[in-house]
């Protein structure tokens, strides 16, 4: 019997399928199956540089401690060491050890995403990756610029990406890719059917553009903090976003912002809701200078403000050491209709506090882990400082100069540095 022409896919469809398969194969080569020492629990991650820097969720790595095992699609198991954490943004930076030619993700631009764009997720859901081959799920971008604040935790998912590609337990920390195979987010939260813990089609990823803002700080080995304007906002009776309270010591106050001023633009975006304001604020580290436009009595004013630290000096470290969490939003705060009530609320411990429960650190990891007050791992910071100082010394003889030198400046991507 002759087959119908409709039963034969046109060549264009076959070619699109081949391209999709090749893209997924290329991208997922950088996916990690992360396992805590002893095999208790795990999650996912993704390598972002050939020398082994990798991203995951803080709530994934905190359960593993300072050292963990990472399986890759090549079937091999690698040691990894924690580099730094962003507890508020739920991001961790790792260093996978043993190679300097790791397959790695190409970073995309999450600001270019549109609702309806194709995307795919790779990772280790339900710890299924027994041979370290990641599971892949396909879907679309369901929403952009979502705001999530799981009550009772440190976590704040600002400006995150919503997708219907299945993000199940174990996918946390793994990559969200666009259709070109570029990394556009790190998967973190999902809505699950209560009885089976199965994704119901609503998952959230931390945008890669937010992570880019923090990446330099993470490579310093610190516990990274987010930012505050030094002011809170609310919605007035006309629906405008206005300043509710402002600290007189804040840079915003010094530059002219006052109580009841209407916030019109912030960080280059129009502000129409309180959550839109929080979305922008949540993607910046402390110390960044951000443009802000406000309206007072019909007159538009434009200023650039320096953001302060969200937590007081030492407060974030102390909260992590004690396993405590900041007070969740009060009942008077703007309601958050985007936060699903059935979402489990992760309450991760601090990796240092978990270390005593873990097996002895492997020698390859111990050689690249250095404790220091205020840091998660000082080793790579010290390495980079020594490299930079060596380059300075090679430019001239500074031996006759004063003994104490400090170099400081602005990073091209924003923020500051100091040596």
ABEGO torsion letter per residue (X at the ends): XBBBAAABBBAAAAAAAAAAAAAAAAAAAABBBBBBBGGBEEBBBBBABAAGBBBBBAAAAAAAEABBBBBBAAGBBBBBBBABBBAAAGBBBBBBBGBAABBBBBBBBAAABBBGBBBBBBEBBGGABAAGBBBBBBBBBABBGBBBBBBGBABBBBGBBBBABBBBBGABGBBBBBAAGBBABBBABBBBBAAAGBBAGBBBBBBAAAAAAAAAAAAAGBBBBBBBAGBBBBBBAAGBBBBABBBAABAAAAAGBBBGBBBABBGGBBBABAAAAAAAAAABBBGBBBBBBBBBGGBBBBBBBBBBBABBBGAAAAAAAAGBBBBBBBAABBBBAABBAABBBBBBBBAAAAAAABBBBBAAAAAABBBBBGBABAAAAAAAAAAAAAAAAAAEBAAABBABBBBBEBBAAEEBBBX
